[in-house]
Amino acid sequence: MQALVEGYKRVVEWNKKANSKNEKVFTDAWWDQLQLQSTLIEEEGIETAESAALKEQVNILKESLDVAIVLFKQLDILAEAGYDVEGALEAV
């Protein structure tokens, strides 16, 4: 689990350097941002499933990591709202 937490932290730091901002917590824009992230997670999940169905040995890892990266952004949005994301990751 420690590697997962470290990966999450690296994505959060990269997003900060890229000036990726989260919306103000619990506003309509914030909920819209979460909905968009959820849609992106779903899309990346579909691409991962398609890669698995096609037995694409090279592409399956890339698609799986895309899911993780988009999910980490969503977790960052939740962490900024006060959710204990790191604690939850470590508890899993």
TIRO-784267 format. One record per residue: x, y, z of N, C-alpha, C, O in turn; residue number from 0; residue in one letter. Coordinates in steps of 0.1 Angstrom, whole numbers, padded with zeros to 4 digits. Each point is the difference from the previous one (the first is absolute). Layout:
residues N
nx;ny;nz;cax;cay;caz;cx;cy;cz;ox;oy;oz;nr;rest
X;Y;Z;X;Y;Z;X;Y;Z;X;Y;Z;NUM;a
...
This chain:
residues 92
nx;ny;nz;cax;cay;caz;cx;cy;cz;ox;oy;oz;nr;rest
0008;-0012;0000;-0008;0012;0000;0009;0013;0000;-0005;0010;-0005;0;m
0016;-0011;0011;0009;0012;0000;0003;0005;-0014;0001;0012;-0002;1;q
0002;-0021;-0007;0002;0004;-0014;-0012;0007;-0006;0002;0010;-0007;2;a
-0013;-0014;0010;-0013;0006;-0005;-0001;0014;0006;-0003;0010;-0008;3;l
0006;-0008;0021;-0001;0013;0006;0011;0009;-0006;-0003;0012;-0003;4;v
0015;-0017;0000;0011;0008;-0006;-0004;0004;-0014;0003;0011;-0004;5;e
-0009;-0020;-0003;-0004;0003;-0014;-0011;0011;0000;0001;0009;-0008;6;g
-0010;-0010;0017;-0010;0010;0002;0006;0014;0003;-0003;0010;-0007;7;y
0013;-0010;0016;0006;0013;0003;0008;0006;-0012;0000;0012;-0002;8;k
0006;-0021;-0006;0007;0005;-0012;-0009;0006;-0010;0003;0010;-0006;9;r
-0015;-0016;0004;-0010;0006;-0009;-0005;0013;0005;-0001;0009;-0008;10;v
-0001;-0008;0021;-0005;0013;0006;0010;0010;-0002;-0003;0012;-0004;11;v
0016;-0015;0006;0011;0010;-0002;0001;0004;-0014;0002;0012;-0003;12;e
-0003;-0021;-0006;0001;0003;-0015;-0012;0009;-0004;0002;0010;-0007;13;w
-0014;-0013;0012;-0011;0009;-0003;0001;0014;0005;-0004;0009;-0006;14;n
0011;-0008;0018;0002;0014;0005;0010;0007;-0009;-0002;0012;-0002;15;k
0013;-0019;-0002;0010;0007;-0009;-0007;0003;-0013;0004;0010;-0006;16;k
-0013;-0018;0001;-0007;0003;-0012;-0011;0010;0001;-0008;0004;-0009;17;a
0007;0002;0022;-0010;0010;0003;-0015;-0005;-0002;-0009;0008;-0003;18;n
0007;-0021;0006;-0013;-0005;0000;-0007;0003;0013;0004;-0005;0010;19;s
-0014;0013;-0011;-0007;0005;0012;-0013;-0008;0003;-0007;-0004;-0010;20;k
0004;0002;0022;-0013;-0005;0004;-0010;0011;0003;0004;0011;0004;21;n
-0016;-0014;-0007;-0011;0010;0002;-0002;0002;0015;0004;-0009;0008;22;e
-0010;0020;-0004;-0004;0003;0014;-0009;-0012;0005;-0009;-0003;-0006;23;k
0013;-0002;0018;-0006;-0012;0006;-0015;0002;0001;-0005;0011;0005;24;v
-0003;-0021;-0009;-0014;-0001;0002;-0009;0010;-0008;-0012;0001;0003;25;f
0019;0006;-0012;-0008;0008;-0009;-0005;-0008;-0012;0004;-0012;-0001;26;t
-0013;0018;-0006;-0005;-0008;-0012;0011;-0003;-0010;0001;-0011;-0006;27;d
0009;0020;0005;0012;-0002;-0009;0008;-0012;0006;0005;-0008;-0008;28;a
-0004;0007;0021;0008;-0011;0006;-0007;-0014;-0003;0007;-0009;-0004;29;w
-0020;0009;0005;-0008;-0012;-0003;0002;-0004;-0015;0001;-0011;-0003;30;w
-0002;0022;-0005;0002;-0002;-0014;0014;-0006;-0003;0001;-0009;-0009;31;d
0009;0014;0016;0014;-0005;-0002;0000;-0015;0004;0007;-0008;-0007;32;q
-0013;0005;0018;0000;-0015;0004;-0008;-0008;-0010;0005;-0011;-0003;33;l
-0015;0016;-0003;-0008;-0007;-0010;0009;-0003;-0012;0000;-0010;-0006;34;q
0007;0021;0001;0009;-0001;-0011;0011;-0011;0003;0002;-0008;-0009;35;l
0004;0009;0020;0010;-0010;0004;-0006;-0014;-0001;0007;-0009;-0005;36;q
-0019;0007;0011;-0006;-0013;0000;-0003;-0005;-0014;0002;-0012;-0003;37;s
-0005;0021;-0006;-0002;-0003;-0014;0013;-0005;-0007;0000;-0009;-0007;38;t
0010;0017;0011;0014;-0004;-0006;0004;-0013;0005;0006;-0008;-0007;39;l
-0008;0005;0020;0003;-0013;0006;-0007;-0011;-0008;0005;-0011;-0003;40;i
-0018;0013;0001;-0008;-0010;-0007;0005;-0002;-0014;0001;-0011;-0005;41;e
0002;0022;-0002;0006;-0001;-0014;0013;-0008;0000;0002;-0009;-0009;42;e
0007;0012;0018;0013;-0007;0001;-0003;-0015;0004;0008;-0008;-0005;43;e
-0017;0006;0013;-0004;-0014;0004;-0005;-0008;-0012;0004;-0012;-0002;44;g
-0012;0018;-0007;-0004;-0006;-0012;0011;-0003;-0009;0001;-0011;-0006;45;i
0009;0020;0004;0011;-0002;-0008;0009;-0012;0006;0006;-0008;-0008;46;e
-0005;0007;0021;0007;-0010;0006;-0007;-0014;-0003;0007;-0010;-0003;47;t
-0020;0010;0005;-0008;-0012;-0003;0002;-0004;-0015;0001;-0012;-0003;48;a
-0001;0021;-0006;0001;-0003;-0014;0014;-0006;-0002;0002;-0009;-0008;49;e
0008;0015;0014;0014;-0006;-0002;0001;-0014;0005;0006;-0008;-0006;50;s
-0013;0006;0018;0000;-0014;0005;-0007;-0010;-0009;0004;-0011;-0003;51;a
-0016;0016;-0003;-0008;-0008;-0009;0008;-0004;-0012;-0001;-0011;-0006;52;a
0009;0021;0001;0009;-0002;-0012;0013;-0007;0003;0008;-0002;-0009;53;l
-0006;-0001;0022;0013;-0006;0005;0012;0008;-0005;0010;-0005;-0004;54;k
-0011;0018;0006;0011;0009;-0004;0010;0001;0011;-0001;0008;0009;55;e
0011;-0016;-0010;0010;-0001;0011;0008;0013;0002;0003;0004;0012;56;q
-0001;0004;-0022;0008;0012;0001;-0009;0011;0006;0004;0008;0008;57;v
-0017;-0007;-0013;-0008;0011;0003;-0007;-0001;0013;-0005;0010;0006;58;n
0003;-0022;0000;-0008;-0002;0012;0006;0007;0012;-0007;0006;0008;59;i
0020;-0005;-0007;0007;0007;0011;-0003;0015;-0001;-0003;0007;0010;60;l
0005;-0002;-0022;-0002;0015;-0002;-0014;0004;0003;-0002;0009;0007;61;k
-0008;-0017;-0012;-0014;0003;0003;-0003;-0001;0015;-0007;0008;0006;62;e
0013;-0018;0001;-0002;-0001;0014;0005;0011;0008;-0006;0005;0009;63;s
0018;0000;-0013;0006;0012;0006;-0008;0012;-0003;-0001;0009;0009;64;l
-0005;-0008;-0020;-0008;0012;-0003;-0012;0001;0010;-0003;0010;0004;65;d
-0003;-0022;-0001;-0010;0000;0010;0005;0005;0013;-0007;0008;0007;66;v
0018;-0013;-0003;0006;0005;0013;0003;0015;0000;-0003;0006;0010;67;a
0008;-0001;-0020;0004;0014;-0001;-0013;0009;0002;0000;0009;0007;68;i
-0010;-0013;-0015;-0013;0008;0001;-0006;-0002;0014;-0006;0010;0005;69;v
0006;-0022;0000;-0005;-0002;0014;0008;0008;0010;-0006;0005;0009;70;l
0019;-0005;-0010;0008;0008;0009;-0004;0015;0000;0000;0006;0011;71;f
-0003;-0001;-0022;-0005;0014;-0001;-0013;0001;0008;-0002;0010;0007;72;k
-0007;-0019;-0009;-0013;0000;0007;0003;-0001;0015;-0006;0008;0008;73;q
0015;-0016;-0004;0003;-0001;0015;0006;0013;0005;-0002;0003;0011;74;l
0010;0004;-0019;0006;0013;0004;-0012;0010;0002;0001;0007;0010;75;d
-0011;-0007;-0019;-0011;0009;0002;-0007;-0003;0013;-0003;0009;0008;76;i
0001;-0022;-0004;-0006;-0004;0012;0009;0004;0012;-0005;0004;0011;77;l
0018;-0006;-0012;0009;0003;0011;0000;0015;0003;0000;0004;0012;78;a
-0001;0004;-0022;-0001;0014;0002;-0013;0004;0007;0000;0011;0006;79;e
-0010;-0019;-0007;-0013;0003;0006;0000;-0006;0015;-0010;0002;0007;80;a
0021;-0008;-0003;0001;-0004;0014;-0001;-0015;0002;0001;-0005;0011;81;g
-0003;-0003;-0022;0000;-0014;0001;0014;-0005;0003;0010;0005;-0006;82;y
-0009;-0015;0015;0013;-0006;0003;0004;-0011;-0010;-0001;-0012;0002;83;d
0005;0017;-0014;0003;-0009;-0011;0012;-0009;0004;-0001;-0012;-0002;84;v
0012;0018;0007;0011;-0008;0003;-0003;-0011;0011;0005;-0011;-0001;85;e
-0012;0015;0011;-0004;-0009;0010;-0008;-0011;-0005;0001;-0012;0003;86;g
-0010;0015;-0012;-0009;-0010;-0006;0008;-0010;-0009;-0002;-0012;0000;87;a
0012;0018;-0008;0009;-0009;-0008;0008;-0009;0008;0002;-0012;-0003;88;l
0003;0017;0014;0008;-0008;0009;-0008;-0011;0008;0005;-0010;0003;89;e
-0018;0013;-0001;-0009;-0009;0007;-0005;-0012;-0009;-0004;-0010;0005;90;a
0005;0012;-0018;-0005;-0010;-0009;0009;-0013;0001;-0003;-0009;-0007;91;v
